């Protein structure tokens, strides 16, 4: 990519985005069918299957950063990529979801109230707030053994979350209609093998597009002389979080709000437990001022939505738009070189 001009790099980015979007559409279709064949409720499909599946690309990025770099730079880039994912989900992803609902408000009978199962969303937010707070506090522990205990606890915590999500999902039911399977449009009951093949194929497209997209963003960031910390904490997560945003927008556009929000909040739980656990185990887990600030803003954004949904007993897109304020605040501090 080094021989390409900036104009061609931007064009290449657009092509990669198209690949990611195509993979996301195929993936959402396959996941819905998988949930049906496994007799899972939509809360489980959104919060576990879709969330973890589309979280794979951004989980790979910090691993590449940690194992592919050296010394302090390796740790900073790896930690930045790890913290960038939950920050992006709880701020920018919330904002985009809220904006998508507002733009399609005429299609919604009960606007601005969203058709979402608050039990699923609020439970995800509780797990996220607890796990991510613990993960951040681990940076202040004096020795590696204590941090290792926290890392293992976070893994156990996520296993508990998945088990609990599966159990409560049994009583949530299914409220969405299925479009024909992408790879078997004329088969009303496609086999589990073809469903799994479609999901794997779609994930391959997402990962392929996301990785090439990240490589292209790296080139542009070097061309524009963007610091590596900004690349790790902001630019890379934007690329790898695109699948979640596309999936959620697709589901929101068809009124599947529980799937859409569960995809985001479920990924937040995964990104606040399993991925930080990897960082704690593989690095010294020393957080810079910017990393710490991004974590605090992510927690505040999620906390605002959690408190508001508890007070009003409903979720509106305007609550989600608040996440954009926290995201812009962080970007402003970066541009002003405060962090």
C-alpha positions as CSV (number, residue, x, y, z in Angstrom):
1,X,0.0,0.0,0.0
2,X,3.0,2.2,0.4
3,X,3.0,3.1,-3.3
4,X,-0.6,4.3,-3.4
5,X,-1.6,7.9,-3.3
6,X,-3.8,9.2,-0.5
7,X,-6.8,9.4,-2.9
8,X,-6.3,5.7,-3.8
9,X,-6.0,4.8,-0.1
10,X,-9.4,6.5,0.6
11,X,-10.9,4.5,-2.3
12,X,-9.4,1.3,-0.9
13,X,-10.9,2.1,2.5
14,X,-14.3,2.5,0.9
15,X,-14.0,-0.9,-0.8
16,X,-13.0,-2.5,2.5
17,X,-16.0,-0.9,4.1
18,X,-18.2,-2.5,1.4
19,X,-16.7,-5.9,2.2
20,X,-17.3,-5.5,5.9
21,X,-20.9,-4.4,5.3
22,X,-21.6,-7.4,3.0
23,X,-20.1,-9.7,5.6
24,X,-22.2,-8.2,8.3
25,X,-25.4,-8.6,6.4
26,X,-24.7,-12.2,5.7
27,X,-23.6,-12.7,9.3
28,X,-26.8,-11.2,10.8
29,X,-28.9,-13.4,8.6
30,X,-27.0,-16.5,9.5
31,X,-27.0,-15.8,13.3
32,X,-30.7,-15.3,13.3
33,X,-31.2,-18.7,11.6
34,X,-28.7,-20.3,14.0
35,X,-30.7,-18.9,17.0
36,X,-33.8,-20.4,15.5
37,X,-32.3,-23.8,14.9
38,X,-30.9,-23.9,18.4
39,X,-34.2,-22.6,19.8
40,X,-32.6,-19.6,21.4
41,X,-34.4,-16.4,22.3
42,X,-33.5,-13.1,20.6
43,X,-31.8,-11.8,23.7
44,X,-29.3,-14.7,23.6
45,X,-28.8,-14.4,19.9
46,X,-28.0,-10.7,20.1
47,X,-26.0,-10.6,23.4
48,X,-24.0,-13.8,23.0
49,X,-23.8,-15.2,19.4
50,X,-23.7,-12.0,17.4
51,X,-21.8,-10.0,20.0
52,X,-19.0,-12.4,20.5
53,X,-18.9,-13.3,16.8
54,X,-18.5,-9.8,15.6
55,X,-16.1,-9.0,18.4
56,X,-13.5,-11.4,16.9
57,X,-11.8,-8.9,14.6
58,X,-11.2,-6.3,17.3
59,X,-10.0,-9.0,19.7
60,X,-7.3,-10.0,17.1
61,X,-6.0,-6.5,16.8
62,X,-4.6,-6.1,20.3
63,X,-3.1,-9.6,20.1
64,X,-1.3,-8.6,17.0
65,X,-0.1,-5.4,18.6
66,X,1.1,-7.2,21.7
67,X,2.9,-10.0,20.0
68,X,4.0,-8.0,16.9
69,X,5.7,-5.1,18.7
70,X,8.4,-4.7,21.2
71,X,8.8,-3.1,24.6
72,X,6.8,-0.2,25.9
73,X,5.3,0.7,22.5
74,X,4.0,-2.9,22.2
75,X,2.2,-2.6,25.5
76,X,0.8,0.9,24.8
77,X,-0.6,-0.1,21.4
78,X,-2.0,-3.3,22.8
79,X,-3.7,-1.7,25.8
80,X,-4.9,1.2,23.6
81,X,-6.6,-1.3,21.2
82,X,-8.1,-3.2,24.2
83,X,-9.6,0.0,25.8
84,X,-10.6,1.5,22.5
85,X,-13.2,-1.2,21.9
86,X,-15.4,-0.7,25.0
87,X,-14.9,3.1,24.6
88,X,-16.2,3.0,21.0
89,X,-19.1,0.7,21.8
90,X,-20.4,2.7,24.8
91,X,-20.1,6.1,23.1
92,X,-20.0,6.2,19.3
93,X,-21.9,2.9,18.8
94,X,-24.7,4.1,21.2
95,X,-24.8,7.4,19.3
96,X,-25.1,5.8,15.9
97,X,-27.8,3.4,17.1
98,X,-29.8,6.3,18.5
99,X,-29.3,8.3,15.3
100,X,-30.4,5.4,13.2
101,X,-33.7,5.2,15.1
102,X,-34.3,8.9,14.8
103,X,-33.7,8.9,11.1
104,X,-36.3,6.0,10.7
105,X,-38.8,7.4,13.2
106,X,-41.6,7.5,10.7
107,X,-41.5,3.7,10.5
108,X,-42.0,3.3,14.3
109,X,-45.5,3.2,15.8
110,X,-44.4,4.0,19.4
111,X,-41.6,6.4,18.7
112,X,-39.6,7.6,20.6
113,X,-39.9,4.5,22.8
114,X,-37.8,1.7,21.4
115,X,-39.0,-1.9,21.1
116,X,-36.3,-3.3,23.3
117,X,-36.3,-5.8,26.2
118,X,-34.9,-3.7,29.0
119,X,-34.2,-6.8,31.1
120,X,-31.6,-7.9,28.5
121,X,-30.0,-4.4,28.0
122,X,-29.9,-3.4,31.6
123,X,-28.4,-6.7,32.7
124,X,-25.7,-6.3,30.0
125,X,-25.0,-2.8,31.3
126,X,-24.7,-4.0,34.9
127,X,-22.2,-6.7,33.9
128,X,-20.2,-4.2,31.8
129,X,-20.1,-1.5,34.5
130,X,-18.9,-4.0,37.1
131,X,-16.4,-5.9,34.9
132,X,-14.9,-2.8,33.3
133,X,-14.5,-1.0,36.6
134,X,-12.7,-4.0,38.1
135,X,-10.5,-4.3,35.0
136,X,-9.4,-0.6,35.2
137,X,-8.8,-0.7,38.9
138,X,-6.5,-3.7,38.3
139,X,-4.0,-1.2,36.9
140,X,-3.5,0.2,40.5
141,X,-2.7,-3.2,42.0
142,X,1.0,-3.5,43.2
143,X,2.1,-6.8,41.7
144,X,1.4,-9.2,38.8
145,X,0.0,-12.0,40.9
146,X,-2.8,-9.7,42.2
147,X,-3.5,-8.6,38.6
148,X,-3.6,-12.2,37.5
149,X,-6.3,-13.0,40.0
150,X,-8.4,-10.2,38.6
151,X,-7.8,-11.4,35.0
152,X,-8.9,-15.0,35.9
153,X,-11.9,-13.5,37.8
154,X,-12.9,-11.6,34.7
155,X,-12.9,-14.7,32.6
156,X,-15.0,-16.5,35.2
157,X,-17.3,-13.5,35.4
158,X,-17.9,-13.7,31.6
159,X,-18.6,-17.4,31.8
160,X,-21.2,-16.6,34.5
161,X,-22.7,-14.0,32.2
162,X,-23.1,-16.3,29.3
163,X,-24.7,-19.0,31.5
164,X,-27.1,-16.5,33.0
165,X,-27.9,-15.0,29.6
166,X,-28.8,-18.5,28.3
167,X,-31.1,-19.1,31.2
168,X,-33.0,-15.8,31.2
169,X,-33.2,-16.1,27.4
170,X,-35.5,-19.1,27.7
171,X,-38.3,-16.9,28.9
172,X,-37.8,-14.0,26.5
173,X,-39.3,-15.7,23.5
174,X,-38.8,-14.8,19.8
175,X,-40.5,-11.7,18.3
176,X,-38.8,-11.5,14.9
177,X,-39.5,-12.9,11.5
178,X,-36.7,-14.5,9.5
179,X,-35.6,-13.6,6.0
180,X,-34.5,-16.5,3.8
181,X,-31.0,-17.8,4.5
182,X,-28.6,-16.0,2.2
183,X,-27.0,-19.3,0.9
184,X,-30.3,-21.2,0.8
185,X,-33.0,-18.7,-0.2
186,X,-35.4,-21.4,-1.4
187,X,-35.0,-23.7,1.5
188,X,-37.5,-23.0,4.3
189,X,-35.6,-25.2,6.8
190,X,-31.9,-25.1,5.9
191,X,-29.5,-27.5,7.5
192,X,-27.4,-26.6,10.5
193,X,-24.3,-27.2,8.4
194,X,-25.2,-24.6,5.7
195,X,-26.1,-22.1,8.4
196,X,-22.7,-22.6,10.1
197,X,-20.9,-22.4,6.8
198,X,-22.6,-19.1,6.0
199,X,-21.7,-17.7,9.5
200,X,-18.1,-18.8,9.0
201,X,-18.0,-17.4,5.5
202,X,-19.4,-14.1,6.7
203,X,-17.0,-13.8,9.6
204,X,-14.2,-14.5,7.1
205,X,-15.3,-11.5,5.0
206,X,-15.6,-9.3,8.1
207,X,-12.2,-10.2,9.4
208,X,-10.6,-10.0,6.0
209,X,-12.1,-6.6,5.3
210,X,-11.4,-5.3,8.8
211,X,-7.7,-6.3,8.7
212,X,-7.1,-4.7,5.3
213,X,-9.0,-1.7,6.5
214,X,-6.8,-1.3,9.5
215,X,-3.7,-1.7,7.4
216,X,-4.9,1.1,5.1
217,X,-5.8,3.3,8.1
218,X,-2.3,2.7,9.5
219,X,-0.8,4.0,6.2
220,X,-3.0,7.1,6.3
221,X,-2.3,7.8,9.9
222,X,1.5,7.7,9.2
223,X,1.0,9.9,6.2
224,X,-1.0,12.4,8.4
225,X,1.5,11.9,11.3
226,X,-1.1,10.7,13.7
227,X,0.4,9.4,17.0
228,X,0.4,5.7,17.5
229,X,-1.7,6.0,20.7
230,X,-4.5,7.7,18.8
231,X,-4.2,5.0,16.2
232,X,-4.6,2.3,18.8
233,X,-7.3,3.9,20.9
234,X,-9.4,5.6,18.2
235,X,-8.6,4.7,14.6
236,X,-8.2,0.9,14.9
237,X,-11.3,0.4,17.0
238,X,-13.3,2.4,14.5
239,X,-12.4,-0.1,11.9
240,X,-12.9,-3.2,13.9
241,X,-16.1,-2.0,15.5
242,X,-17.8,-1.4,12.2
243,X,-19.4,-4.9,12.1
244,X,-21.3,-4.2,15.3
245,X,-22.5,-0.9,14.0
246,X,-23.6,-2.3,10.7
247,X,-25.3,-5.3,12.3
248,X,-27.2,-3.1,14.8
249,X,-28.3,-0.6,12.1
250,X,-29.6,-3.5,10.0
251,X,-31.6,-4.9,13.0
252,X,-32.8,-1.4,14.1
253,X,-34.1,-0.7,10.6
254,X,-36.3,-3.8,10.8
255,X,-37.5,-3.1,14.3
256,X,-35.4,-5.8,16.0
257,X,-34.2,-3.5,18.8
258,X,-33.4,-6.2,21.3
259,X,-31.1,-7.9,18.8
260,X,-29.5,-4.5,17.9
261,X,-28.9,-3.2,21.4
262,X,-28.0,-6.7,22.6
263,X,-25.3,-6.9,19.9
264,X,-23.7,-3.7,21.3
265,X,-24.2,-4.3,25.0
266,X,-23.3,-7.9,24.8
267,X,-20.1,-7.0,23.0
268,X,-19.4,-4.4,25.7
269,X,-19.5,-7.2,28.3
270,X,-17.1,-9.3,26.2
271,X,-14.8,-6.4,25.6
272,X,-14.8,-5.4,29.3
273,X,-13.9,-8.9,30.6
274,X,-12.3,-11.4,28.3
275,X,-10.2,-8.9,26.3
276,X,-8.9,-6.9,29.3
277,X,-8.1,-10.2,30.9
278,X,-5.8,-10.9,28.0
279,X,-4.2,-7.5,28.4
280,X,-3.7,-8.0,32.1
281,X,-2.0,-11.4,31.6
282,X,0.2,-10.4,28.6
283,X,1.2,-6.8,29.6
284,X,2.2,-4.9,32.7
285,X,-1.3,-3.2,32.5
286,X,0.0,0.3,33.2
287,X,-2.6,2.8,31.9
288,X,-1.6,6.2,30.6
289,X,-3.7,9.3,31.3
290,X,-5.5,9.1,28.0
291,X,-6.3,5.4,28.4
292,X,-7.6,6.0,31.9
293,X,-9.7,8.9,30.7
294,X,-11.2,6.9,27.8
295,X,-12.2,4.2,30.3
296,X,-13.9,6.7,32.7
297,X,-15.8,8.2,29.8
298,X,-16.9,4.8,28.6
299,X,-18.2,3.9,32.1
300,X,-20.0,7.3,32.5
301,X,-21.7,6.9,29.1
302,X,-23.0,3.4,30.0
303,X,-24.0,4.6,33.5
304,X,-26.1,7.4,32.1
305,X,-28.1,5.0,29.9
306,X,-28.4,2.5,32.8
307,X,-29.7,5.2,35.2
308,X,-32.1,6.7,32.6
309,X,-33.7,3.4,31.6
310,X,-34.2,2.6,35.3
311,X,-35.9,5.9,35.9
312,X,-38.1,6.0,32.8
313,X,-38.6,2.2,32.4
314,X,-38.0,2.6,28.7
315,X,-35.3,3.3,26.2
316,X,-35.3,6.2,23.7
317,X,-32.8,7.1,21.0
318,X,-32.1,10.4,22.8
319,X,-30.6,8.5,25.7
320,X,-28.2,6.8,23.3
321,X,-27.2,10.1,21.6
322,X,-25.5,11.2,24.9
323,X,-22.7,8.7,24.1
324,X,-21.7,11.0,21.2
325,X,-21.0,13.8,23.6
326,X,-18.5,11.7,25.5
327,X,-16.8,10.6,22.3
328,X,-16.5,14.2,21.0
329,X,-15.1,15.3,24.3
330,X,-12.4,12.7,24.1
331,X,-11.6,13.6,20.5
332,X,-11.4,17.3,21.5
333,X,-8.9,16.6,24.2
334,X,-6.8,14.6,21.8
335,X,-6.8,17.3,19.2
336,X,-5.9,19.9,21.8
337,X,-3.1,17.6,22.9
338,X,-4.3,17.5,26.4
339,X,-3.7,13.8,26.4
